[in-house]
């Protein structure tokens, strides 16, 4: 039957299929019965005619708790290609699909393996990936599908997915073009109805058109529910025809009643077989017939389903039974008696004796009270799902096991285990609900600690009340006193993280350190070093800095430890160490597929590198951090990475881009008061205003960083922007105000060797000094160890050169101004390089204009790929590192080479090497 009223959608699908690789795909969205599957069928037909290979997956509500069920369905036809994948990807995918044992796979490694497998398949023949009813996919499969959808823009792959209106799926945020499908117009609806039921009386026709309201499924199926009615007189409401008067029903409910009425007319054996098929998590006809035979007491043959086929409820394939629409499937169990459903579930459980996970869920569905045996089966199901990377499936199994537990202790343990998985999955509401349930059962001290620790991990407590910090400190002390040191350290860590994102005040910080000092943990433990850096960055700065330098000698051994030591280094103003730790953490986190932690390391790396002036390294790290933070649902890390991108744009002189990015970062961070993001936003605005000559605006923007009442105040970082603030103050005529600020910050230097603080103080003292003292102070500042701090050295040369020129010592000034210009040009700090040029012209020396170097011609993403290619990595190795297919990497390099005027990797390496 032709599709009525869908010409625009069919044209869009045809265009997509005719040009695979130009767009990633579409997400068809609409209410039940609107025709999403019909559009998919047309797309599949067009793809097959065009020579594309088609792989499909369909979400089924009953399979939502079976980890990777949808993924297995999609990849089953191409599993032979798994063995050719790189070893880490191969092992992760085989484990996720239950084809092999091994360590729990990272969801992102599974995603990369799926992407690589599909890309290799598409290289031989373009590919259409169809994913129907993505709202019913198990979470692990939906996550992989979304991962792939974001990365196929350069592959000969097209994705067509469908989503029911009112439902949610991770796939809808994966960059697929939306294709909303609306109800048919009155005219087209009438055409469709006339093609289905051409001989019905006009009164019935008008009634059906009104009831169907343009829904194609209703127009197709409801005529059968009307039956023989057709005489004169009023037509009864459809709700009367389908079960009597009652509340107003939705169209979906009216359709379900129509299907239920059709089922009721079937012979009893057919109704039993339909109920079994509807409750089964598979479309296997052999399973349906075997379970039906157990209920009927004799073997069931295929003919038992013939009446249901004739009633247009199901379709039979080779070894399969499929409902013609999901509403048909859901209507049948809803209309059956509880005893009938229980009987069907038990029969399926007995049939599936060799499939323990499906068996456990059917047994659970058939159990109304506590049953420790079934709960234990679900425990094992959760373990298997967890082992395969199915966190959401494991969570569902544990929660159901808790409901069936015998005894409060067992129930509490399962609820807390489920809450741990909810935290890992980012489901805060679920975690809070499970913890509250567990707390109501009476917990042991250790489990109370676990419960408290669980809820401290979301968003590092950014949105919580500040009183939470001393509460957590007290809880850590109590838990440690009960002999549970490790949980106490984890709770203390959660409290310390809040001191980074928010400002709990000096009393809360002291209470936290009092507890840390009493814990029986070695002072050199990296976690305790980080706690001290977060809670007391100046008071404990000397000790923290010494231990960070010791730990830097073994950086690269433990990625997660390196990650939080990088953040700790940032807190004490050791930006060179912060960049080193974070850069050491990133490769290990990539290899392990820990993309939730990777943007944290990359954000710290890029923040620190931007402060050091290494914009070439900072830009791709910040861009990648923003991308992965968005993908993994970390809004504040996205905000921080975006703020770093804004700072980089300001340093390069791209003030419009800087403003746009700063506004975006502020939009994310301001409602929750994420202070590191907001301080970086104000720093960006200050830098942009300085380079534009708006000195009052610059001083106003940067002064906010020092105001404890301002959300942009961050205890540690506020002390690390002194050079910018001093310059703004002097040029705005606010030198006296800056001297007062300096007087307040000087005492901090007595307790910490913080490089950023001391560099800033030396700069400020020199710039603010009277003329008779300035030269001595500038000279001392330049003699300090600025290894690894090229931007600060350049800024000092620029300020000293400016001062010398004002003293009419032009010849001497030119040496420093030239050094500043060369430094800023090399770093790509265009706005500062232009300042040095202006000063040099004033000193009587012209400067050549700076030509954009190769790095300026590339996007951050392209620059990242180019740098890795220049290091000698193959396309496949670059793809594994950046979580792209190697063919996408090749496409990027194909664009990069002509941009840079090179034709080989060797030329690319030489060009980038010359810019270092």
Buried (B, 14 or more C-beta within 10 A) or exposed (E): EEBBBBEEBBEBBBEBBEEBBEBBBBBBBBBBBBBBBBBBBBBBEBBEEEEBBBBBBBBBEBBBBBBBBBBBBBBEEBBEBBEEBBEBBBBBBBBBBBEEEEEBBBBBBBBBBBBBBBBBBBBEEBBBBBBBBBBBBBBBBBBBBBBBBBBBBBBBBBBBBBBBBEBEBBBBBBBBEEBEBEBBEEEBBBBBBEEBBEEBEEBBBEBBBEBBEBBBBBBBBBBBBBEEBBEEEEBEEBBEBBBEEEEEBEBBBBBBBBBBBBBEEBEEBBBBBBBBBBBBBBBBBEBBBBBBBBBBEEEBEBEBBBBBBEBBBBEBEEEBBBBBBBBBBBBBBEBBEEEBBBBBBBBBBBBBEEBEBBBBBBBBBBBEEBBBEBBBBBBBBBEBBBBBBBBBBBBBBBBBBBBBBEEEBBBBBBBBBBBBBBBBBBBBEBBBBBBEBBBEBEBEBEBBBBBBBBBBBBBBBBBBEBEBBBBBBBBBBBBBEBEBBEBBBBBBBBBBBBBBBBBBBEEBBBBBBEBBEEBEBEEEBBBBBBBBBBBBBBBBBBBBBEBBEEBBEEBBEBBBBBBBBBBBBBBBBBBBBBBBBBBBBBBBBBBBBBBBBBBBBBBBBBBBBBBBBBBBBBBBBBBBBBBBBBBBBBBBBBBBBBBBBBBBBBBBBBBEBBBBBBEBBBEBBBEBBBBBBBBBBBBBBBBBBBBBEBBEBBBBBBBBBBEEEBBBBBBBBBBBBBBBBBBBBBBBEBBEBBBEBBEEBEEBBEBBBBBBBBBBBBBBBBBBBEEEEBBEBBEEBBEBEBEBBBBBBBBBBBBBBBBBBEEEBBEBBBBBBBBBBBBBBBBBBBBBBBBBBEBBEBBEBEBEEBEEBBBEBBBBBBBBBBBBBBEEBEBBBBBBBBBBBBBBBBBBBEEBBEEBEBEEBEBBBEBBEEEE
